Amino acid sequence: MHPASLTAAEIADQLARMYAADHGLSDDVPTPEERTALADYLGCHEEARAEAWAAWAAELNPTERDAAEYWLDVEFVEPCPEGQPASE
């Protein structure tokens, strides 16, 4: 899985899968490589992150949105690694 080749909806599906795994709601645990690739990509591509969040948030129960957004912004996405260009 190369995140740049995924649509916002596909990234949202991956985020939902990883969120569920992190919270013990699923045994479908991503590999460390999958997780790092997506976290780094979203950290460097603000527009892609915003589009993926919009797609994912639309699928979430409203009571889950704050917790999921916190997880995405604080626990999952890492700042853009040094030497890698950030884009909007």
N, C-alpha and C positions, 0 to 999 in steps of 0.2 A: 504494500500500500504506500503510494507516494502521495502525501496530502495535496500537493499542487494539482494532481489529476482528479481530485474528488470535487463533486459539487457541494454546495452549502448543505443540502439535505443529507448527502452521504457523510459529510463531516459531522453533522448533527447526530446521525445514527451512531457514529463512532464515539462521540462524546457521551451519548446516552449509555452505550455499552460500558465505557470506561467508568462512568459515574456509578452505575449499578454495581460493577465489580468492586470499586473502592468502598462502597457502602454495604458490602456483603449481601447484595440483592441478586447477585448472579455469579455463576461459576465460570462465565465466559471472560476470563482474564486476558487482557492484551499482553503481548510480549513487551519487555522493556524497550525494545527497538521501536515498536509501533507507537508506544506511548511517548517516547522521546521525540520521534519524528513529528507527531501531531502537535505536541506541546511547543516544540521549537518553531514549527511552521506558523502556528497561531500567534506566537509571541512576536514574530517578525512581520506578520501580515494582519494589521489591525482591521482592514476591510473584510478579509476572509473570516476573521474571528467574529466580527459584528454580524455578518450574514449567517454564519453557522449558529450563533447564539439566537438570532431571530427565528431561524427555522426550528431550533430545539425548543425554545421557550414556547412556541406556538403549540407544541405537543405536550408540554408539561402541565400538570395540575397547577393552578395558580398558587396553591399553598406551598408548592415545591420550588417555585421560581427563585426566591431569594437564596435558598440554600444551594441550589444548582449554580446560580450566578456567582456566588461566593466561591464555590469549589472551582469553577472555571477560571475565574480571575485571580484567585489567591493560591489555591492548592495545585491546580493543574498547569496552567500556562506559565512558562518561564520567560523572563526577559530575553530579548533577542540575543543569541550568543555573539560574543565579540568576533569581529571579522566577517560577520554575515550581514549583508545589507538589509535594513528594515525597509519595508515599503508600506504604502497606505492602501 
